[in-house]
Amino acid sequence: MEINKGFSLLEILIALLLVGSGSVGLFTALWHSSHQLNESLGQFSQFIININQQEGRGLS
C-alpha cells in the first residue's frame, strides 16, 4: 500500500485517529446492542420457564 506524498504526516495521523475513533464507536454500539439482546433473551427465556411452570401446575 503506497501513501500519496501529497498528504502531510499530520493529515495522515488525523485520518487514522478518525478511523480509530469510528472503530471504537462501532465496537461500543455493537457491544451495547448485544448486551441488550442478551438481556432480552434472558427475559424471554424466563417468560417461557414461567409459562411451562404454570402449565405443569395446571396439569397436576
mmCIF file of the C-alpha atoms, coordinates in Angstrom:
data_MODEL
# 
_entry.id   MODEL 
# 
loop_
_atom_site.group_PDB 
_atom_site.id 
_atom_site.type_symbol 
_atom_site.label_atom_id 
_atom_site.label_alt_id 
_atom_site.label_comp_id 
_atom_site.label_asym_id 
_atom_site.label_entity_id 
_atom_site.label_seq_id 
_atom_site.pdbx_PDB_ins_code 
_atom_site.Cartn_x 
_atom_site.Cartn_y 
_atom_site.Cartn_z 
_atom_site.occupancy 
_atom_site.B_iso_or_equiv 
_atom_site.pdbx_formal_charge 
_atom_site.auth_seq_id 
_atom_site.auth_comp_id 
_atom_site.auth_asym_id 
_atom_site.auth_atom_id 
_atom_site.pdbx_PDB_model_num 
ATOM 1  C CA . MET A 1 1  ? 0.000   0.000   0.000  1.00 0.00 ? 1  MET A CA 1 
ATOM 2  C CA . GLU A 1 2  ? 1.522   3.274   -1.076 1.00 0.00 ? 2  GLU A CA 1 
ATOM 3  C CA . ILE A 1 3  ? 0.911   6.554   0.732  1.00 0.00 ? 3  ILE A CA 1 
ATOM 4  C CA . ASN A 1 4  ? 0.318   9.505   -1.557 1.00 0.00 ? 4  ASN A CA 1 
ATOM 5  C CA . LYS A 1 5  ? 3.079   12.076  -0.979 1.00 0.00 ? 5  LYS A CA 1 
ATOM 6  C CA . GLY A 1 6  ? 0.525   14.889  -1.305 1.00 0.00 ? 6  GLY A CA 1 
ATOM 7  C CA . PHE A 1 7  ? -0.649  14.224  2.260  1.00 0.00 ? 7  PHE A CA 1 
ATOM 8  C CA . SER A 1 8  ? 1.281   15.504  5.244  1.00 0.00 ? 8  SER A CA 1 
ATOM 9  C CA . LEU A 1 9  ? 2.065   13.319  8.217  1.00 0.00 ? 9  LEU A CA 1 
ATOM 10 C CA . LEU A 1 10 ? -0.384  15.344  10.307 1.00 0.00 ? 10 LEU A CA 1 
ATOM 11 C CA . GLU A 1 11 ? -3.215  14.727  7.832  1.00 0.00 ? 11 GLU A CA 1 
ATOM 12 C CA . ILE A 1 12 ? -2.475  11.000  7.848  1.00 0.00 ? 12 ILE A CA 1 
ATOM 13 C CA . LEU A 1 13 ? -2.429  10.933  11.667 1.00 0.00 ? 13 LEU A CA 1 
ATOM 14 C CA . ILE A 1 14 ? -5.745  12.813  11.825 1.00 0.00 ? 14 ILE A CA 1 
ATOM 15 C CA . ALA A 1 15 ? -7.279  10.359  9.339  1.00 0.00 ? 15 ALA A CA 1 
ATOM 16 C CA . LEU A 1 16 ? -6.038  7.393   11.400 1.00 0.00 ? 16 LEU A CA 1 
ATOM 17 C CA . LEU A 1 17 ? -7.423  8.987   14.557 1.00 0.00 ? 17 LEU A CA 1 
ATOM 18 C CA . LEU A 1 18 ? -10.834 9.444   12.927 1.00 0.00 ? 18 LEU A CA 1 
ATOM 19 C CA . VAL A 1 19 ? -10.868 5.870   11.655 1.00 0.00 ? 19 VAL A CA 1 
ATOM 20 C CA . GLY A 1 20 ? -9.791  4.607   15.076 1.00 0.00 ? 20 GLY A CA 1 
ATOM 21 C CA . SER A 1 21 ? -12.432 6.590   16.940 1.00 0.00 ? 21 SER A CA 1 
ATOM 22 C CA . GLY A 1 22 ? -15.060 5.419   14.448 1.00 0.00 ? 22 GLY A CA 1 
ATOM 23 C CA . SER A 1 23 ? -14.000 1.820   15.082 1.00 0.00 ? 23 SER A CA 1 
ATOM 24 C CA . VAL A 1 24 ? -14.240 2.326   18.844 1.00 0.00 ? 24 VAL A CA 1 
ATOM 25 C CA . GLY A 1 25 ? -17.692 3.885   18.425 1.00 0.00 ? 25 GLY A CA 1 
ATOM 26 C CA . LEU A 1 26 ? -18.850 0.982   16.270 1.00 0.00 ? 26 LEU A CA 1 
ATOM 27 C CA . PHE A 1 27 ? -17.465 -1.566  18.730 1.00 0.00 ? 27 PHE A CA 1 
ATOM 28 C CA . THR A 1 28 ? -19.185 0.222   21.629 1.00 0.00 ? 28 THR A CA 1 
ATOM 29 C CA . ALA A 1 29 ? -22.511 0.308   19.768 1.00 0.00 ? 29 ALA A CA 1 
ATOM 30 C CA . LEU A 1 30 ? -22.255 -3.394  18.897 1.00 0.00 ? 30 LEU A CA 1 
ATOM 31 C CA . TRP A 1 31 ? -21.348 -4.309  22.483 1.00 0.00 ? 31 TRP A CA 1 
ATOM 32 C CA . HIS A 1 32 ? -24.273 -2.281  23.827 1.00 0.00 ? 32 HIS A CA 1 
ATOM 33 C CA . SER A 1 33 ? -26.770 -3.824  21.404 1.00 0.00 ? 33 SER A CA 1 
ATOM 34 C CA . SER A 1 34 ? -25.501 -7.356  22.096 1.00 0.00 ? 34 SER A CA 1 
ATOM 35 C CA . HIS A 1 35 ? -25.807 -6.676  25.833 1.00 0.00 ? 35 HIS A CA 1 
ATOM 36 C CA . GLN A 1 36 ? -29.416 -5.537  25.325 1.00 0.00 ? 36 GLN A CA 1 
ATOM 37 C CA . LEU A 1 37 ? -30.129 -8.599  23.175 1.00 0.00 ? 37 LEU A CA 1 
ATOM 38 C CA . ASN A 1 38 ? -28.699 -10.833 25.889 1.00 0.00 ? 38 ASN A CA 1 
ATOM 39 C CA . GLU A 1 39 ? -30.968 -9.205  28.489 1.00 0.00 ? 39 GLU A CA 1 
ATOM 40 C CA . SER A 1 40 ? -33.996 -9.587  26.201 1.00 0.00 ? 40 SER A CA 1 
ATOM 41 C CA . LEU A 1 41 ? -33.226 -13.258 25.597 1.00 0.00 ? 41 LEU A CA 1 
ATOM 42 C CA . GLY A 1 42 ? -32.866 -13.771 29.340 1.00 0.00 ? 42 GLY A CA 1 
ATOM 43 C CA . GLN A 1 43 ? -36.255 -12.170 29.967 1.00 0.00 ? 43 GLN A CA 1 
ATOM 44 C CA . PHE A 1 44 ? -37.845 -14.211 27.174 1.00 0.00 ? 44 PHE A CA 1 
ATOM 45 C CA . SER A 1 45 ? -36.429 -17.482 28.485 1.00 0.00 ? 45 SER A CA 1 
ATOM 46 C CA . GLN A 1 46 ? -37.675 -16.609 31.986 1.00 0.00 ? 46 GLN A CA 1 
ATOM 47 C CA . PHE A 1 47 ? -41.104 -15.909 30.480 1.00 0.00 ? 47 PHE A CA 1 
ATOM 48 C CA . ILE A 1 48 ? -41.103 -19.345 28.787 1.00 0.00 ? 48 ILE A CA 1 
ATOM 49 C CA . ILE A 1 49 ? -39.991 -21.016 32.038 1.00 0.00 ? 49 ILE A CA 1 
ATOM 50 C CA . ASN A 1 50 ? -42.849 -19.319 33.912 1.00 0.00 ? 50 ASN A CA 1 
ATOM 51 C CA . ILE A 1 51 ? -45.390 -20.473 31.311 1.00 0.00 ? 51 ILE A CA 1 
ATOM 52 C CA . ASN A 1 52 ? -44.065 -24.035 31.488 1.00 0.00 ? 52 ASN A CA 1 
ATOM 53 C CA . GLN A 1 53 ? -44.297 -23.992 35.283 1.00 0.00 ? 53 GLN A CA 1 
ATOM 54 C CA . GLN A 1 54 ? -47.877 -22.698 35.145 1.00 0.00 ? 54 GLN A CA 1 
ATOM 55 C CA . GLU A 1 55 ? -48.844 -25.385 32.633 1.00 0.00 ? 55 GLU A CA 1 
ATOM 56 C CA . GLY A 1 56 ? -47.201 -28.004 34.839 1.00 0.00 ? 56 GLY A CA 1 
ATOM 57 C CA . ARG A 1 57 ? -49.242 -26.857 37.824 1.00 0.00 ? 57 ARG A CA 1 
ATOM 58 C CA . GLY A 1 58 ? -52.420 -26.880 35.744 1.00 0.00 ? 58 GLY A CA 1 
ATOM 59 C CA . LEU A 1 59 ? -51.889 -30.467 34.598 1.00 0.00 ? 59 LEU A CA 1 
ATOM 60 C CA . SER A 1 60 ? -51.297 -31.919 38.062 1.00 0.00 ? 60 SER A CA 1 
# 
